[in-house]
Amino acid sequence: MLIEYENLVIRNADDADVPRLVMWWNDGEVMAHAGFPLGLNTTLEKVAEQLEHDDENSAQHLIAEIGGRPVGEMSYRITGKIAEIGIKICEREYQDRGYGKKLLSMLIGELFGRGAEKIVLGTNYTNRRARHVYGKLGFTEVEIRRDSWLNQLGELQTTVYCELLPENFVSYIK
């Protein structure tokens, strides 16, 4: 996958991205909102193996770039006509600047263009910034599972599940 808009690029992650993904995934500050405040403690080998199993027709790890600089990761998994997505802007200086809405608009538009009939995602209840962005894009919160899992520190976490139908999609790109 390669999607470009203005100075934004979403592309498939490849072997050259493995060290960067390991750095991001092992950073507890980057991964805290996903329930991993101690990071994933993963290795180059494990991440490279994950990328080997990527397939554009079913599941893909993606790199988000701004002005040619990798700043975050995205992903999708397709089951039938439903696509599950994820995003992390990992470089702090690019957070809270509106890039997430545009990058998500790019990916969602592409997935709907490929025939997805619904986009779904899950996020931590306490991740208010993400929930706000998802709402602006047209996602509806369809389920809240309270105290449904423990993070690495043994703290109960609540997950919010959201879905987006094509007719509700509000794109932030032209």
N, C-alpha and C positions, 0 to 999 in steps of 0.2 A: 504494500500500500504506500502510496505517495500522494499526499494532499498538500497543496500550497495555497496560501492566501496572504497577500501583502508580504510582511516579513516573517510569517509563520509557516512552519513546515511540520507535518506529521509523517513519519516514515517508519518502516519496519526496523526494529532493533536488529543489530547484527553482531558478529563476533567482536568488532572494534568497540562496541558499547558495553561489553561485559564488565570491564573494570569500573566503569561509571555506575552501572546498575548495582554492582556489589557495594560500592561506596554509599550510594543512596539507601539501599535496603538494609545496610548495617548501621545506619545513622538513626539512633533512637529519636532524635528530634523530628526527622523527616517521617518516620514510621509511627510515631506516637498516636496520631489520630486513627490509625488503622488497628490499634491495639497492641503495638509492638514498641513500647517505650525504651526497650533495650536493643532495638534493631532485630534483624532476622538472623544474625550470626551465620550468614551464608558464605559460600566460597565461589571462586572463579569457576571451578569445575561444575558446581551445581547450577549456576546461572547459565553457563554455556550449554549444559544439557537441556535446560528448560527451553532455550531458544531453538535448539535443534528440533523440538517437537512442534514449533509454530507452523501454522498452515493458514494462509489467508482466507480459506473457505470455512474455517471453524474457530480458530483462536490465534491471536497474534499479540505479541508484545510490541509496543511502539515507542518511539522517541519523539518528544515534542521539542522543536527548536524555535528560538526567537533570534532573528538576525544571524542565523548560522550557528548559534550556540545552543547545545543541548541543555535544556532547563528542567525537563521533567519526563515522566513516562505516562503512557496510556496503554490501555489494553481492551480487547474485546473477545468475547466468546459467543459463538452463534449456535443455537440449538433450534432447529426448525426455522421458524420465521421470527424468533425472539433473539435479540442481541443484548448481552450483558456487557456493560462497559465499566471502566475505571480510569481515574486520572489522579496524578500527583504532580503538582508543580514543586519540584524538589529544591530548586535554587531559591533561597529566601528572598533575594532582591527582586524576583519576578512574581512573588505572591502579592495578592491584593491589588493588582494593577489592571484587572479586566481581561487578562490573557486566558484564564480558564474558560470563560464564557465563549470566547472566540474559538479556542481549540476544541471545546466540546461541540460547538456548532459545526465545525468542520467535520469531525468524526461522525456525529449523529446524521448530518446530511448525507455523508457517504454511505452509511449503513442503511438508511432509508432508501437511498438510491439503488442499493444492491438488493432490495426486496424485503428488508426487515419490516415487520408489521408492528413491532413494539420494541422499545429499548427499556431495559431494567437495570437497576443498580441498588446497592446497599451501602449505607454509610452509618457511621457512629452517630448516635443521637446528639452527642455533645459537639459535633462538628457543625456548628451553626453557619459558618462561612460557606461550607459546601452545600448545606441544605438550602441556603438563600439562593445560591447560584442555580441549583437544580430547579428551584421554583421559578426563577426568572426564565429558564429555558422551556418551561411548560410541564415539567414533571409533577406528578401527583404522588403524595405520600400515601401508600396503600396499606401499609402494615407497620406497626411498631412492636418489636419483640423486646419487652423489658427484661433486664437482667438475664439475657440469653446466653452469655458466654463470659469467660474470665480472661482478662488481659494478662500479660506476662508478670504483672505485679500482684495477681490474684484479685483484682478489682472487677466486680461485676460490670458488664457493659450492656448497653441497649442499642439495638440496631434498628434503623429506619429503612424500609424497602420502598423504592419509588419506581414508577413506570411512566413512560412517555409514548403517546400515540402520535402518528404523523400529523393529524389534524390539530394537535395541541402544541406542536413544536414552534418555538419562537427562536429564530436564528439571529445571531449577532454578527453575521457576515452577510455581505450583499451578494 
